[in-house]
């Protein structure tokens, strides 16, 4: 009976040890499952943090690209404005130059017309004054001396030589010495 008791005690002990061992195994399995769950949670948390960081960086990159694009658009716009201003200034300069040329041509034409009109009026005035001067003198012939003489109607003066007023009215021959300037003195031979 003792043997049976020992066997029974051994059996109970083995059962208790087996239950302890099973409990230890279950505890280890639970611990492993908890660790595995913790690792899984940590992994998911890290993945979530990494995803959030990635999204944050992508948003920052996209924001940077948008700002860079906006800055590039602004720079290009400013460059286009500057180029347009330069072209406008060049066209305005060219327009002003052409307008100056046109105005200068018109001014030159007006000056030429005015000069010709003044010349015509001056010649007419000169001819009128010369006619008045010529009208002062009358050419007469002296029967005794058989020579012509000139009589001034206003002053009563008599000259045997042609007065300068009348000499100015006749076209002057070219000078025999230089062949360029008109002769201005009365010839003593022909009177």
Secondary structure, 3 states (H helix, E strand, C coil): CHHHHHHHHHHHHHHHHHHHHHHHHHHHHHHHHHHHHHHHHHHHHHHHHHHHHHHHHHHHHHHHHHHHHHHHHHHHHHHHHHHHHHHHHHHHHHHHHHHHHHHHHHHHHHHHHHHHHHHHHHHHHHHHHHHHHHHHEEEEEECCCCEEEEEECCCCCEECCCCHHHHHHCCCCECCCCCCCECCCCCCCCC
